[in-house]
């Protein structure tokens, strides 16, 4: 009873852990967040030079997997958001 939630507590609310402030790119921002905020998929793909990864992938994890600077790409992703109407 009490052990069930404790055992799966880390999976109980992943959205709460990975939901950054709307419109602000942080280390917890995912590709899904960008899409939810209205950034067109084609603009993301153009910026990253590939097909869109999983929506759940964090931008910082994507950058690290490509050997790229998250700080540099954070500014580029933020510019996409800032350009939205």
C-alpha positions as CSV (number, residue, x, y, z in Angstrom):
1,X,0.0,0.0,0.0
2,X,2.4,2.6,1.2
3,X,5.3,0.9,-0.7
4,X,3.6,1.1,-4.1
5,X,3.8,4.9,-4.5
6,X,7.2,5.0,-2.9
7,X,8.6,2.4,-5.3
8,X,7.2,4.2,-8.3
9,X,7.4,7.8,-7.0
10,X,10.1,8.8,-9.5
11,X,7.7,7.9,-12.3
12,X,4.6,9.3,-10.7
13,X,4.8,12.8,-12.2
14,X,7.6,13.2,-14.7
15,X,5.7,16.1,-16.4
16,X,6.0,18.1,-13.2
17,X,9.8,17.5,-13.1
18,X,10.3,18.4,-16.8
19,X,8.0,21.3,-17.3
20,X,10.0,24.5,-17.5
21,X,8.5,27.9,-17.4
22,X,6.5,28.5,-20.5
23,X,8.5,30.2,-23.2
24,X,11.8,30.0,-21.4
25,X,14.5,27.5,-22.6
26,X,16.2,25.8,-19.7
27,X,18.0,22.5,-19.1
28,X,14.6,20.9,-18.5
29,X,13.1,22.0,-21.8
30,X,12.1,19.2,-24.2
31,X,11.4,19.2,-27.9
32,X,7.8,18.6,-27.0
33,X,7.8,21.8,-24.9
34,X,8.9,23.8,-28.0
35,X,6.1,22.3,-30.0
36,X,3.6,22.9,-27.3
37,X,4.7,26.5,-27.1
38,X,4.0,26.9,-30.9
39,X,7.4,26.5,-32.5
40,X,6.8,24.9,-35.9
41,X,8.4,21.4,-36.3
42,X,10.0,22.5,-39.6
43,X,11.8,25.4,-37.8
44,X,13.2,23.1,-35.1
45,X,14.4,20.6,-37.8
46,X,16.0,23.4,-39.8
47,X,17.8,24.6,-36.7
48,X,19.1,21.2,-35.6
49,X,19.7,19.9,-39.2
50,X,17.8,16.6,-38.7
51,X,14.4,15.1,-38.2
52,X,12.8,15.9,-34.9
53,X,13.9,13.6,-32.1
54,X,11.5,12.2,-29.6
55,X,9.2,14.9,-28.1
56,X,10.4,13.8,-24.6
57,X,14.1,14.4,-25.4
58,X,15.6,17.3,-23.5
59,X,17.3,19.9,-25.6
60,X,20.4,19.7,-23.4
61,X,20.6,15.9,-23.8
62,X,20.2,16.3,-27.6
63,X,23.1,18.8,-27.7
64,X,25.3,16.6,-25.5
65,X,24.6,13.6,-27.7
66,X,25.8,15.6,-30.7
67,X,28.9,17.0,-28.9
68,X,27.4,20.5,-29.2
69,X,27.2,23.4,-26.7
70,X,23.8,23.6,-25.0
71,X,24.5,27.2,-24.1
72,X,24.9,28.1,-27.8
73,X,21.8,26.1,-28.8
74,X,19.7,27.4,-25.9
75,X,20.1,30.9,-27.3
76,X,19.1,29.6,-30.8
77,X,16.0,27.8,-29.5
78,X,15.1,30.8,-27.4
79,X,15.2,33.0,-30.5
80,X,12.7,30.7,-32.2
81,X,10.4,31.2,-29.2
82,X,10.9,34.9,-29.1
83,X,10.0,35.2,-32.8
84,X,6.6,33.7,-32.2
85,X,3.6,36.0,-32.6
